[in-house]
């Protein structure tokens, strides 16, 4: 089961890193549009659509990545005080009651939305460029599917924590500077 969890987690880390490059495309498109609009007085018709699609792609595909890194916001005022076995039980029940119904709806209805968009070869009506949006809408069910996979991996993680009383380690990836400094200070405590 550990290999199963790490395989799914590795997939979501890879996808998150790949879509992280959307930030570069987004930054360059915003910079380009600002330059041509305000310096050259010649705005584009397509840059806004590119920015919206890059931001949307980044937002959608960051969800599975953040879940794999346990980076989603959690109201853990009391939760962190509980023993690990109780934390795992709470997480397990919450995944069943809240996470999976919402994510299954995202996947199901996202697939319908994407299929309709492909059938009509949908384009953006927000600008004269009429950029195709059916590629972008395909990311909705893809993100839903990756979240379902990661949710299953998280439930396996919870099950193991219920049985063993310790959380499985997560695959290492980049960390916030604050996390690194806190870890460093814990190591050097007397």
N, C-alpha and C positions, 0 to 999 in steps of 0.2 A: 504493500500500500504506500510506503514511503516513496518508492520510485514513481508511482502513479501521481502522487501529489507534486513531486518535484518536476515531473514532465509537464504537467499542466501549468505550474508556476513558471517554468522556464519558457514555455510558449508565450505566456502573457507578458513576461519580462521582455522577450524579444520583440513582440508586437508593440509594446509600449515604447521601447527604444526607437524602433523604426518610425513610428508615428511622431515621436518627439522631434523629428526633423521638420515636421510641419511648422514648428516655431520659427525655424530659419526662413522658410518660404513666406510665412506670415510677416515676419519682420522685414524681409526684402520687399514684399509687395506694398506694405504700408509706407516704407521709406521711399520707394519709387513713386507711389501715388502722391505723397506729400511734395516730393521734389518737382514732379512735372506739373502738379496743380498750382503750387505757390511760387516756384522759381520760373518755370517756363510758361506758366499760364495756359497749360494745355492738358486738362484732366483726361483721364482714360474712362472708358465705359465698362471695362472688364475688371479693374482692380478690386472694387468693392465685392463683387461676387467671389473672386478668388479668396479674399480675406475671410468672408463668411464661411466658405466651404473648408478652408484650412482650419479655422477656429473650431468649426463643428466636428471635423474629423479628429482633431486633437482632443476635444472634449469627450467624444464618444469612445475613442480607443484608450483614453487614459483611465477609464473606469475599471476595466479588468486588470490593468497594470497596478493601479492603486490598491485594489483588493488583494492582489498577490503580494504586495508589499505591506499589507496591514496599515495603509496610510489614510483610509477614509476617516472622517471625523467621527468621534465616538463620545457620547456623553457619559463619561466613566467616573463620575464623582464617587459613586458607591461601588461600581463594578470592580475597580482596581483593588478594592479592599477585600474582595472575596477570594477564597482559595481558588487555585487554578481549575480544579474539577468543577466548581460551581460556575466559574466564568465560562468554561466549555459547555456546560449544560445550558446556560442562558443563551449563548451564541447558537447552539444547535437548534434550540426551540425557535429563536428569532429568525434563523435562516428558513425554517419550514413555514412559519406563520407569515412573515413579511417579505423576505428577500425573494424567494422563489416565485410567489404569485406575481410580484411586480416585474421581475425579470422575464418570466415566461410570457407575460403580456407584452413586454417590450419586444421580445423575439417574434411572437406570433403576429402582432399587428405591424411590427416593423417589416416583416417579410411581405405582408399584404401591401403595405405602402410602397416598398421597393419594387414589387412585381407590377403594380399599377404604373409606377413611374417608368419602368422599362418598357411596358406595353405602349405607353403614349410617347415615349422618348421625350420625357418632360424637360423643359428648359426653364430657366429663371425668368420671372416676369418683373423682377425688381430693377432691371436696367436694360438699355437697348442692346447690350451684348448678347442676350439670350443664351447664357452659358448653360450647358447640359447639367442637370442635377441628379439624374438617375444613378450615376456612378456614386455620388455622395450618399444618396438614400440607401444604397446597398449596405453601407456601413452600419445602419441601424440594426438589422438582424445579425450581422457579423459580431457587433459588440454584444448583443444579447446572448449569442451563442457562447462567446468567450466568457461572459459573466456567469452563464450557467455552468460551464466547465469549472471555472474557478470557485464557484459556490459549492460544487460537489467536492472539490479538493479541500475547501475550508471545513466542510462537514466531516470529512475524513480526519482532518486535523483536530477538530473538536472531539471526535470519537476517541482518537488516540489519547488526547489530553484527559478525557474522562476516565479512561482505563489506567493510564500511567501517572497522571498527576503532574505532568510537565508538557509544555508546548513544544512542538517540533520546531527546529530551527528553520528559518526562511532562507531562501537563496539570497546571496549578497548582491546588492546593487548600490547605486549611489545613495548617499544619505545627506540629510540636512547638516549644515555646519554645526548647528546647535546640538544635534544628536551625537556627532563625533566628539565635540568638546565635553559633553556630559559623560560619555563613555570613557574618555581620557581621564577626567577628574575622578571617576569611580575607581579606575585602575590604580591611581596614585594616592588613594586615601591611606592614611596610616593605620 
